[in-house]
Amino acid sequence: MNYQYILGGEFLACSFAFVYVLYTLVEKKKPKEIASSSTYLKTNGPKNGICSSLLQEAAGGTDIIIVGAGVAGSALAYTLGKDGRRVHVIERDLSEPDRIVGELLQPGGYLKLLELGLEDCVDGIDAQRVFGYALYKDGKNIKLSYPLENFNVDVSGRSFHNGRFIKKMREKASYLPNVKLEQGTVTSLVEKNGSIVGVNYKNKSGQEFTEKAPLTIVCDGCFSNLRSSLCKPKVEVPSYFVGLVLENCNLPYANHGHVILGDPSPILFYPISSTEIRCFVDVPTGRKLPSIGNGEMTHFLKIVIAPQIPPELYNSFIAAVDKGNIRSMPNRSMPASPYLTPGALMMGDAFNMRHPLTGGGMTVALSDIALLRNLLKPLHNLHDASALCKYLESFYTFRKSTSSTINTLAGLLYTICIASPDPARKEMREACFNYLSLGGVFSDEPIALLAGLNSSSSTLLYHFIAVAAYGVGRLMMPFPSPKRIWIAARLLSVALGIIFPIIKAEGIWQMLFPSTVPALLCTPYARE
Ligand SMILES: Cc1cc2nc3c(=O)[nH]c(=O)nc-3n(C[C@H](O)[C@H](O)[C@H](O)COP(=O)(O)OP(=O)(O)OC[C@H]3O[C@@H](n4cnc5c(N)ncnc54)[C@H](O)[C@@H]3O)c2cc1C
C-alpha cells in the first residue's frame, strides 16, 4: 500500500514540479551570483598589472591573514599552515569559548576532519560518538541510523562542548611555527583600488596595528561585522534555540540525536559529554520569545514543552529548567552571495548560514576548507593576483555542490517540522515521518544527506518530491473525496512553496547544473 501511495502521488507531483522547474529555468537564464561577481571584477576590480603590484606591496611576511579563530578560522589556520603558508590569525578572545552552538559534528564533517588531519581534536574532550537520530511524533518513534557500513569503524558523528573542540584546534594550529595566533579585534579591512590588502586591528592591550597580506580570509562568525564589504548579506532569523543541559539521565536511544516533532516546533536532544545532554527547544520567530528574566521562559518550558518530552527525559528536563541555566541563540540563515573581491575570501558563518536543526554548519565550513586547500595547492605564489582571483571565483562555485545540499536540506526539514493548523502542512509533516518510517532506501538516503555523507542535490530533490508524492498518495487512498483532492493540491503547492525559495536563494543553476558554470572549467584544479 505504501508503494502505491508513492507511485500514484509521484506521477502527479513530478508533472507539477517539472512544469514549475521548466518555467523557473527559462526565467533565470544566468546564475545571479556568478553574474554579479564577474560584473564586479570587470567593472570594479583592478586591472591585472595593478592588482599584482598592489598585492605585492602588501606582501610583508604574511601570506594569509585569518580573522577569527572559531571552528572555521582555527581549522583553516592549521590546514593552510600545514601547507607551508605563513598565516597570521587574529582572534578577539583566545580563552576557551563557552557557547551553545556547534556541538554536533555530522559524520561527513568528521570525514573532513580526517582529510585535514584534525581528527585528534575530538579526542580527550569527552566527545560522544553519534550513530544516527531518533525521530518522535505523536507518541510514535523511529530510529534512523547513519549508513556507515562502508566506512572505517571510527567514522561517525561526534558531539562535544564546542569550546573544548575549538581550543584543541587552536592549540594544534599554534604548534605550527609558521602560524601566528594573536589575540586582537579586527576593526576593518584595508582596501586599495578595489583589492583587500590587509586588516586594521587592535591587540589585547588596545594598540592599533595594520597587517598586510595578499589574501585575507574573514571567519568572524554569525555576527560578522566585516561581511558587509564582501557580500550582500540577506540574513533571516526563522527561529531561536533555547538551550538547556540535562544531567543524570540517559537518552532513550544511546549515542543518537533525538528530534521531537513538537508544537510549536522541533525539540532536540543529543549528548555533549558522557554525563550531559544538550536540549534545544526551537521557538519560531513568529512567536514572541518568552523572557528568561521574568520567568516567562520557565513557564513556557514547563507548561508547553515538558508534556511533549519523552518520559525517560522528563525529570531531568524539569530539573534543568529549575536549575535555571537557560540560554538562547538566534538561528540565522543566510545564502552565500559573495562579491568576488581580489585579496579576500569569507568562510564559515560569516559567509553562509543555514538553520541548525540538521547540525550542518561545521560540516559546510570544514568541507569549504578542504576545498580551498586543494584549490590553492598548485598556486605557490599568492601574489599572482589575477590567478588568485580565478581560484577564489572557482571556490565560490565548486563549494555549491556540497553546501547547497546541506543548506537546502536544513531549510526544507525545518519548514516541514514546524507545527501548523493548516491541513496541507500537517499532512506534509505526517508524510515526512511516515516516509522515513518505511526504512531501506526511504530512510538511508535522506539520513545520508543529513549526515553529510551524500551531497547529491538530485538525491535531495528526488526524496523531497517522493515525500510530497507519498503525502498525495495517502490522501488519494482508498478513495479520493473532493476535500482530500483539495488538500492534496494544497500539499503540492505547499511543497513547491517550500522548496523553490530555498533553491532560488542557493542559486538554481549552480546547484542543479554546476558543470555548466564557466568558473568550473577554467582552473587548473578543474583540469586535474
Ligand atoms: C544555536 C546553534 C546551534 C548550532 N549547532 C550546530 C551543530 O550542532 N552542528 C553544526 O555543525 N553546526 C551548528 N551550528 C552552526 C555552527 O555553530 C557554525 O556553523 C560554526 O560555529 C561556524 O564557525 P565559524 O568559525 O564561522 O564561527 P565561530 O565558530 O562563531 O567563530 C567566529 C570567531 O570569530 C571571532 N571574531 C568575531 N569577530 C572578530 C573580530 N572582529 N576580530 C577578531 N575575531 C573575531 C569570534 O571571537 C569567534 O571566535 C549551530 C548554530 C547555532 C546558532
The ligand as an ORCA input file, in Angstrom:
! r2SCAN-3c Opt
* xyz 0 1
  C      22.054     27.541     18.199
  C      23.007     26.974     17.200
  C      23.352     25.632     17.253
  C      24.228     25.107     16.316
  N      24.516     23.777     16.371
  C      25.325     23.224     15.421
  C      25.620     21.842     15.436
  O      25.192     21.090     16.302
  N      26.434     21.355     14.463
  C      26.970     22.158     13.481
  O      27.694     21.668     12.619
  N      26.698     23.478     13.471
  C      25.910     24.024     14.400
  N      25.652     25.374     14.388
  C      26.369     26.202     13.418
  C      27.836     26.349     13.849
  O      27.888     26.808     15.170
  C      28.570     27.304     12.945
  O      28.365     26.911     11.593
  C      30.064     27.336     13.222
  O      30.308     27.657     14.562
  C      30.686     28.385     12.314
  O      32.031     28.572     12.639
  P      32.725     29.993     12.389
  O      34.173     29.765     12.605
  O      32.259     30.582     11.141
  O      32.148     30.922     13.530
  P      32.508     30.881     15.057
  O      32.799     29.498     15.481
  O      31.411     31.621     15.723
  O      33.856     31.718     15.177
  C      33.946     33.095     14.909
  C      35.180     33.600     15.657
  O      35.498     34.906     15.205
  C      35.871     35.689     16.313
  N      35.654     37.093     15.931
  C      34.465     37.693     15.658
  N      34.666     38.975     15.286
  C      36.013     39.180     15.322
  C      36.836     40.305     15.035
  N      36.317     41.473     14.618
  N      38.178     40.183     15.179
  C      38.721     39.015     15.575
  N      37.989     37.911     15.857
  C      36.650     37.990     15.723
  C      34.972     35.212     17.432
  O      35.507     35.527     18.697
  C      34.935     33.706     17.155
  O      35.965     33.025     17.836
  C      24.777     25.929     15.309
  C      24.423     27.273     15.258
  C      23.550     27.798     16.186
  C      23.174     29.243     16.110
*
